[in-house]
Amino acid sequence: MNTNRQHTKKDKTRKQQETASQQAARAATPADVVKVQSQGWASGSAQSLSTAQFRAELKAQRLDRLLAQADRQAEEAADAMMGNEPTSAVGSAATGARSHRVIKLGIDVHLDRYVAVRLIDGGTPQPPQRFEPPEFMLWVAKQITLAEKVFTCYEAGPFGYSLHRKLEKMGVTNYVVRPRDWDEYGKKVKTDKRDAKELALHLNRYVNGNHDAFCVVRVPSPEQEQERSISRQRESFQREKQRLAAQGRSHALYYGEHIQGEWWQEEVWKTSAAQLPPIVVNLLEPLRRLIAALEVELKTRTQEVEAAAPEQLPVGLGKLTSEILDREVADWNRFKNRRQVASYTGLCPSEDSSSCRRFQGSINKHGNRRLRPVLVECLWRLCVFQPEYRVVKKWRPELSNPKTSRPRRKKIIVAMARTFAVDWWRVRTNRCKAEELGLKVQAQSQSATLKRAPATERKKP
């Protein structure tokens, strides 16, 4: 009995394998089967493949065909741009009628995998699919052959805009969107599949005309992106220098010592090192070397950024501030009105209003976070060096009033910074001149030696 059962199980397993092989063969295209058989992998040959090996071989052949098809499409697109006629039947079919009108893809991007959800025409989202980056690009190339128009979107993140440029080069309309929490109903479930599905659904609404479905991020040109990376690296050097300096003060405070200012400078260190305990000196020496190296790189980056700034600038603005503003905004013509400029700075008040009630709170901090500290620091300088600037003249009475509290002064400076951003947008887009706003303009070589206005002409806020 046991022997008969074993034979029965073996026969059943063999039949299941044969059935699976037949199903795989039926699922394969005739060209696939012919190619596999021509290589000597027929099921009846001495080198027969298992079901998994047979499917892997078919998958490899399909990938090869997709690569060849993508190359042919690229050649046909190049011929079309040059005005030449398609030279192959595949190229003629690619430029002909497609089986679908539009395909939309929501992509959740990761380092080693992409999760995509597809919507065809006006249908519902299809099940999520996971790809490796090379396989995903081949899959997108296939979608281009299936539809007249292909739309894609993914969230902005640490991978930059390389994927966006690749998709645009293939002829896909791609949107880089602002990251957000897609769990609108608070279910506290976040997965790659759900994110890709929500991206696809919101992309469908956006393409259909609802531009509030998500916030599209402006993609800078490669030159603008590289310039902005240099200024941001300079900012990271500055933050790292401040962190190391604070760490040194923390070490000294732990052992009962109190050091202030730029304690790592050579002149200050010679005096303080003789008064500090040996353990504190031992802890601070490596930090001094790191800060010294950072200062060299920080100075180099600062000079590189300032060298690109224009010569004629308002007094007190500075080359560094002007260039950082230009590099972060990238293109001042992107804004259509002053409300868009103010919103991009994130210096607008938050609001909670309903019916007859209206409440405005602290700033919403929506937009480019790197602009806010630059603008606020700039306005404190303009209060000193630009007494005739219309914004400074408006708020000077309240700033110079000794009864004005410190929080109130900060709110005033924030309001002035928001207004200056709008004024500088008008200047940079040639809507007006800086002199018309009361700003005194000088070459930076002259303004570098300019002294502050006398106390009789200004009052310190």
C-alpha positions as CSV (number, residue, x, y, z in Angstrom):
1,M,0.0,0.0,0.0
2,N,2.8,2.4,0.9
3,T,4.6,1.7,-2.3
4,N,1.4,2.3,-4.4
5,R,0.8,5.6,-2.5
6,Q,4.4,6.7,-3.3
7,H,4.0,5.9,-6.9
8,T,0.7,7.7,-7.0
9,K,2.2,10.8,-5.4
10,K,5.1,10.8,-7.9
11,D,2.7,10.4,-10.9
12,K,0.6,13.2,-9.5
13,T,3.6,15.5,-9.1
14,R,4.9,14.7,-12.6
15,K,1.5,15.4,-14.1
16,Q,1.3,18.8,-12.2
17,Q,4.7,19.8,-13.6
18,E,3.7,18.8,-17.1
19,T,0.5,20.7,-16.8
20,A,2.3,23.8,-15.5
21,S,4.8,23.5,-18.4
22,Q,2.0,23.3,-20.9
23,Q,0.3,26.4,-19.3
24,A,3.5,28.4,-19.5
25,A,4.0,27.3,-23.1
26,R,0.4,28.4,-23.9
27,A,0.9,31.7,-22.1
28,A,4.1,32.4,-24.1
29,T,3.9,33.9,-27.6
30,P,4.7,31.7,-30.6
31,A,8.0,33.6,-31.1
32,D,9.0,32.8,-27.5
33,V,8.4,29.1,-28.0
34,V,10.2,29.0,-31.3
35,K,13.2,30.8,-29.8
36,V,13.3,28.5,-26.8
37,Q,13.0,25.4,-28.9
38,S,15.6,26.6,-31.4
39,Q,18.1,26.8,-28.4
40,G,17.6,23.1,-27.7
41,W,15.3,23.6,-24.7
42,A,12.3,21.7,-25.9
43,S,10.4,19.7,-23.3
44,G,11.2,16.4,-25.1
45,S,15.0,17.1,-25.5
46,A,17.7,15.7,-23.3
47,Q,18.2,19.2,-21.8
48,S,14.6,19.8,-20.7
49,L,14.0,22.8,-18.4
50,S,11.9,22.9,-15.2
51,T,8.8,25.2,-15.1
52,A,10.7,27.9,-13.1
53,Q,13.6,27.8,-15.6
54,F,11.3,27.9,-18.6
55,R,9.5,31.0,-17.2
56,A,12.8,32.7,-16.3
57,E,14.0,32.1,-19.9
58,L,10.9,33.5,-21.3
59,K,11.1,36.6,-19.0
60,A,14.7,37.2,-20.1
61,Q,13.7,37.0,-23.8
62,R,10.8,39.4,-23.2
63,L,13.2,41.9,-21.5
64,D,15.5,41.7,-24.5
65,R,12.7,42.4,-26.9
66,L,11.5,45.4,-24.8
67,L,15.1,46.8,-24.8
68,A,15.3,46.4,-28.6
69,Q,11.9,47.9,-29.0
70,A,12.8,50.9,-26.8
71,D,16.0,51.4,-28.9
72,R,13.9,51.3,-32.1
73,Q,11.5,53.8,-30.7
74,A,14.3,56.2,-29.8
75,E,15.7,55.9,-33.3
76,E,12.3,56.6,-34.8
77,A,11.8,59.6,-32.5
78,A,15.2,61.0,-33.5
79,D,14.2,60.4,-37.2
80,A,10.9,62.3,-36.6
81,M,12.8,65.2,-35.0
82,M,15.1,65.3,-38.0
83,G,12.2,65.2,-40.5
84,N,13.0,61.7,-41.8
85,E,10.3,59.1,-42.4
86,P,10.1,56.0,-40.2
87,T,12.3,53.2,-41.7
88,S,10.7,50.2,-40.0
89,A,7.2,48.8,-39.5
90,V,7.6,49.0,-35.8
91,G,8.3,52.8,-36.1
92,S,5.3,53.2,-38.3
93,A,3.1,51.4,-35.8
94,A,4.5,53.4,-32.9
95,T,3.4,56.6,-34.5
96,G,0.0,55.3,-35.5
97,A,-3.1,54.6,-33.4
98,R,-2.8,53.4,-29.9
99,S,-5.0,51.1,-28.0
100,H,-5.7,53.6,-25.1
101,R,-6.1,57.3,-24.9
102,V,-4.3,58.1,-21.7
103,I,-2.4,56.1,-19.0
104,K,-1.7,57.6,-15.6
105,L,1.0,56.2,-13.2
106,G,1.5,56.9,-9.6
107,I,5.0,56.1,-8.5
108,D,6.3,55.6,-5.0
109,V,10.1,56.0,-5.4
110,H,12.7,54.2,-3.3
111,L,16.4,53.5,-3.8
112,D,16.2,50.0,-5.1
113,R,12.5,49.6,-6.1
114,Y,9.6,51.6,-7.5
115,V,6.0,50.8,-6.7
116,A,3.6,51.9,-9.4
117,V,-0.2,52.0,-9.7
118,R,-1.7,52.4,-13.2
119,L,-5.0,54.0,-14.3
120,I,-6.0,53.4,-17.9
121,D,-8.3,56.0,-19.4
122,G,-11.2,56.5,-16.9
123,G,-10.9,53.2,-15.2
124,T,-10.2,52.3,-11.6
125,P,-6.7,51.8,-10.2
126,Q,-5.1,48.5,-11.0
127,P,-3.2,46.5,-8.4
128,P,0.2,47.9,-7.4
129,Q,3.3,46.6,-9.2
130,R,6.9,46.5,-7.9
131,F,9.9,47.0,-10.2
132,E,13.6,47.5,-10.0
133,P,14.6,50.8,-11.6
134,P,15.8,49.3,-14.9
135,E,12.7,47.2,-15.3
136,F,10.5,50.2,-14.5
137,M,12.0,52.2,-17.3
138,L,11.3,49.4,-19.7
139,W,7.8,49.1,-18.4
140,V,7.2,52.8,-18.9
141,A,8.5,52.5,-22.5
142,K,5.9,49.8,-23.1
143,Q,3.1,52.1,-21.7
144,I,4.1,54.7,-24.3
145,T,3.4,52.3,-27.0
146,L,0.0,51.5,-25.5
147,A,-1.5,55.0,-25.1
148,E,-1.5,58.3,-26.8
149,K,-0.5,60.2,-23.7
150,V,1.2,58.9,-20.5
151,F,1.2,60.9,-17.2
152,T,3.3,60.1,-14.2
153,C,3.9,61.6,-10.8
154,Y,6.1,61.0,-7.7
155,E,7.0,62.8,-4.5
156,A,10.0,65.1,-4.3
157,G,12.7,63.7,-2.1
158,P,16.4,62.9,-1.6
159,F,16.7,61.4,-5.2
160,G,16.5,64.8,-6.9
161,Y,15.1,65.2,-10.4
162,S,17.0,62.5,-12.3
163,L,14.0,60.3,-12.7
164,H,11.9,63.3,-13.8
165,R,14.4,64.1,-16.6
166,K,14.5,60.5,-17.8
167,L,10.7,60.3,-18.0
168,E,10.5,63.7,-19.8
169,K,13.2,62.5,-22.3
170,M,11.1,59.5,-23.1
171,G,8.1,61.7,-23.9
172,V,6.2,61.2,-20.6
173,T,4.5,64.1,-18.9
174,N,5.7,63.9,-15.3
175,Y,4.9,65.9,-12.2
176,V,7.1,66.1,-9.1
177,V,4.7,66.8,-6.2
178,R,5.1,68.1,-2.7
179,P,5.4,65.3,-0.1
180,R,2.3,64.9,2.1
181,D,0.5,62.5,4.3
182,W,-1.9,60.6,2.0
183,D,-3.8,59.2,5.0
184,E,-6.6,61.7,4.8
185,Y,-9.0,59.9,7.1
186,G,-6.5,59.1,9.8
187,K,-6.5,55.3,9.4
188,K,-2.8,55.2,10.6
189,V,-1.9,52.8,7.8
190,K,1.0,53.8,5.5
191,T,2.5,51.5,2.9
192,D,4.2,51.9,-0.4
193,K,1.2,50.4,-2.2
194,R,-1.3,52.9,-0.6
195,D,1.0,55.8,-1.4
196,A,1.3,54.8,-5.0
197,K,-2.5,54.3,-5.2
198,E,-3.2,57.8,-3.7
199,L,-0.6,59.4,-6.1
200,A,-2.4,57.8,-9.1
201,L,-5.8,58.9,-7.9
202,H,-4.7,62.5,-7.2
203,L,-2.9,62.5,-10.6
204,N,-6.1,61.6,-12.3
205,R,-7.9,64.5,-10.6
206,Y,-5.1,66.9,-11.5
207,V,-5.1,65.8,-15.2
208,N,-8.9,66.2,-15.3
209,G,-8.6,69.9,-14.3
210,N,-8.6,69.9,-10.4
211,H,-5.2,71.6,-9.8
212,D,-5.8,71.5,-6.1
213,A,-5.4,67.7,-6.1
214,F,-1.7,68.1,-5.2
215,C,1.0,70.8,-5.2
216,V,3.4,70.5,-8.1
217,V,7.1,71.3,-7.4
218,R,8.9,73.4,-10.0
219,V,11.8,71.5,-11.5
220,P,14.9,73.7,-11.9
221,S,17.2,73.5,-14.9
222,P,20.4,71.5,-14.3
223,E,22.4,74.7,-14.1
224,Q,20.1,76.2,-11.5
225,E,20.1,73.0,-9.5
226,Q,23.9,72.9,-9.4
227,E,24.2,76.6,-8.4
228,R,21.6,76.0,-5.6
229,S,23.4,72.9,-4.4
230,I,26.6,75.0,-3.9
231,S,24.9,77.7,-1.8
232,R,23.1,75.0,0.2
233,Q,26.4,73.2,0.9
234,R,27.8,76.5,2.2
235,E,24.8,76.7,4.5
236,S,25.4,73.1,5.8
237,F,29.1,74.0,6.5
238,Q,27.9,77.0,8.5
239,R,25.5,74.8,10.6
240,E,28.2,72.2,11.2
241,K,30.6,74.9,12.4
242,Q,28.0,76.2,14.8
243,R,27.3,72.6,16.0
244,L,31.0,71.9,16.7
245,A,31.4,75.2,18.5
246,A,28.4,74.5,20.8
247,Q,29.8,71.0,21.4
248,G,33.1,72.5,22.6
249,R,31.2,74.8,25.0
250,S,29.3,71.9,26.3
251,H,32.5,69.9,27.1
252,A,33.8,72.8,29.0
253,L,30.6,73.4,30.9
254,Y,30.5,69.7,31.9
255,Y,33.8,70.2,33.8
256,G,32.8,73.5,35.4
257,E,34.4,75.8,32.9
258,H,32.7,78.6,30.9
259,I,34.0,79.6,27.5
260,Q,32.3,82.2,25.2
261,G,32.7,83.5,21.7
262,E,34.9,82.1,19.1
263,W,37.0,80.0,21.5
264,W,38.7,78.1,18.7
265,Q,40.6,81.1,17.4
266,E,44.3,80.9,17.8
267,E,44.6,84.1,19.9
268,V,41.8,83.2,22.2
269,W,42.9,79.6,22.5
270,K,46.4,80.5,23.7
271,T,45.0,82.4,26.6
272,S,42.2,80.0,27.6
273,A,44.1,76.7,27.1
274,A,46.4,77.6,30.0
275,Q,43.5,78.1,32.3
276,L,41.4,75.1,31.3
277,P,41.8,71.6,32.9
278,P,43.9,69.1,30.8
279,I,40.8,66.9,30.0
280,V,39.0,69.9,28.6
281,V,42.0,70.9,26.4
282,N,42.2,67.3,25.2
283,L,38.5,67.3,24.2
284,L,38.6,70.7,22.5
285,E,41.7,70.2,20.4
286,P,40.1,67.8,17.8
287,L,37.1,70.2,17.6
288,R,39.4,73.1,16.9
289,R,41.0,71.3,14.0
290,L,37.6,70.4,12.5
291,I,36.4,74.0,12.9
292,A,39.5,75.3,11.2
293,A,39.1,73.0,8.2
294,L,35.4,74.0,8.0
295,E,36.2,77.7,8.0
296,V,38.6,77.2,5.1
297,E,35.9,75.5,3.0
298,L,33.2,77.9,4.2
299,K,35.3,80.9,3.1
300,T,35.9,79.3,-0.3
301,R,32.2,78.6,-0.9
302,T,31.2,82.1,0.3
303,Q,33.6,83.7,-2.2
304,E,32.3,81.5,-4.9
305,V,28.7,82.5,-4.3
306,E,29.5,86.2,-3.9
307,A,31.4,86.3,-7.1
308,A,28.3,85.5,-9.1
309,A,26.3,88.4,-7.6
310,P,25.7,91.7,-9.5
311,E,27.7,94.7,-8.7
312,Q,24.9,97.2,-8.3
313,L,22.8,96.2,-5.2
314,P,20.9,98.1,-2.5
315,V,23.1,99.1,0.4
316,G,22.7,96.6,3.2
317,L,21.4,93.8,1.1
318,G,24.8,92.3,0.4
319,K,26.1,90.0,-2.4
320,L,25.7,86.8,-0.4
321,T,22.0,87.5,0.5
322,S,21.2,88.6,-3.0
323,E,22.7,85.5,-4.6
324,I,21.1,83.1,-2.1
325,L,17.7,84.7,-2.8
326,D,18.2,84.3,-6.6
327,R,19.4,80.7,-6.3
328,E,16.6,79.6,-4.0
329,V,13.9,81.2,-6.2
330,A,15.7,80.2,-9.4
331,D,13.3,82.2,-11.6
332,W,11.5,85.3,-10.3
333,N,9.2,85.2,-13.4
334,R,7.6,82.0,-12.1
335,F,5.4,84.2,-9.8
336,K,2.3,85.8,-11.4
337,N,1.4,88.1,-8.5
338,R,2.5,89.3,-5.1
339,R,0.4,86.8,-3.2
340,Q,2.4,83.9,-4.7
341,V,5.6,85.6,-3.7
342,A,4.5,86.1,-0.1
343,S,3.2,82.5,0.1
344,Y,6.5,81.1,-1.2
345,T,8.4,82.7,1.6
346,G,6.2,81.1,4.3
347,L,5.9,84.4,6.2
348,C,2.1,84.8,5.8
349,P,0.0,84.5,9.0
350,S,-2.0,81.4,9.7
351,E,-5.7,81.8,9.8
352,D,-8.7,80.2,11.5
353,S,-11.9,82.0,10.4
354,S,-15.5,81.0,10.3
355,S,-18.7,83.1,9.9
356,C,-18.1,86.4,11.7
357,R,-15.0,85.1,13.6
358,R,-11.5,85.7,12.3
359,F,-8.3,84.7,14.0
360,Q,-4.8,85.1,12.5
361,G,-1.9,83.3,14.3
362,S,1.8,82.8,13.8
363,I,3.3,82.4,10.3
364,N,2.4,79.3,8.4
365,K,6.0,78.4,7.4
366,H,4.7,77.1,4.1
367,G,7.2,77.3,1.2
368,N,10.9,77.5,1.0
369,R,12.3,77.4,4.6
370,R,15.7,78.7,3.5
371,L,14.4,82.1,2.5
372,R,12.9,83.1,5.9
373,P,16.1,83.5,8.0
374,V,17.8,85.2,5.0
375,L,15.0,87.7,4.6
376,V,14.7,88.5,8.4
377,E,18.4,89.1,8.7
378,C,18.3,91.3,5.7
379,L,15.5,93.5,7.1
380,W,17.4,94.1,10.3
381,R,20.3,95.4,8.2
382,L,18.0,97.5,6.0
383,C,16.6,99.2,9.1
384,V,20.1,100.6,9.6
385,F,21.4,101.2,6.1
386,Q,18.2,102.2,4.3
387,P,16.3,104.8,6.4
388,E,14.5,106.1,3.3
389,Y,13.1,102.7,2.3
390,R,9.3,103.0,2.3
391,V,8.8,99.9,4.4
392,V,11.4,101.1,7.0
393,K,9.8,104.6,7.1
394,K,6.4,103.0,7.7
395,W,7.4,101.0,10.7
396,R,10.2,103.1,12.1
397,P,7.9,105.0,14.6
398,E,6.7,101.8,16.2
399,L,10.2,100.1,16.1
400,S,11.8,103.2,17.7
401,N,9.2,103.4,20.4
402,P,10.8,102.1,23.7
403,K,7.4,100.8,24.8
404,T,7.2,98.4,21.9
405,S,7.8,94.9,23.3
406,R,10.3,92.5,21.9
407,P,7.7,90.0,20.5
408,R,6.0,92.9,18.8
409,R,9.3,94.0,17.2
410,K,9.8,90.5,15.8
411,K,6.3,90.5,14.3
412,I,7.0,93.8,12.6
413,I,10.3,92.6,11.1
414,V,8.6,89.5,9.8
415,A,5.9,91.7,8.1
416,M,8.7,93.9,6.7
417,A,10.5,90.9,5.4
418,R,7.4,89.6,3.6
419,T,6.9,93.1,2.0
420,F,10.5,93.3,1.0
421,A,10.3,89.9,-0.8
422,V,7.5,91.3,-2.9
423,D,9.4,94.5,-3.6
424,W,12.5,92.6,-4.6
425,W,10.4,90.4,-6.9
426,R,9.2,93.6,-8.6
427,V,12.8,94.8,-9.0
428,R,14.1,91.5,-10.3
429,T,11.3,91.3,-12.9
430,N,11.7,94.9,-14.0
431,R,8.3,96.0,-12.8
432,C,9.9,98.9,-11.0
433,K,13.4,100.2,-10.0
434,A,14.9,100.0,-6.6
435,E,15.2,103.8,-6.4
436,E,11.5,104.1,-6.8
437,L,11.0,102.2,-3.6
438,G,13.4,104.4,-1.6
439,L,16.3,101.9,-1.8
440,K,19.7,103.5,-2.2
441,V,21.8,101.5,-4.7
442,Q,25.6,101.5,-4.9
443,A,28.3,99.3,-6.2
444,Q,29.4,96.7,-3.6
445,S,33.0,97.9,-3.7
446,Q,31.8,101.3,-2.4
447,S,29.2,100.0,0.0
448,A,31.7,97.7,1.7
449,T,33.3,100.8,3.2
450,L,30.1,102.5,3.9
451,K,29.5,103.5,7.6
452,R,26.3,103.5,9.4
453,A,24.0,106.5,9.4
454,P,24.7,108.9,12.3
455,A,22.5,108.6,15.4
456,T,20.9,112.0,14.5
457,E,19.6,110.5,11.2
458,R,18.4,107.2,12.5
459,K,17.1,105.5,15.6
460,K,18.1,102.0,16.5
461,P,15.0,99.8,16.5
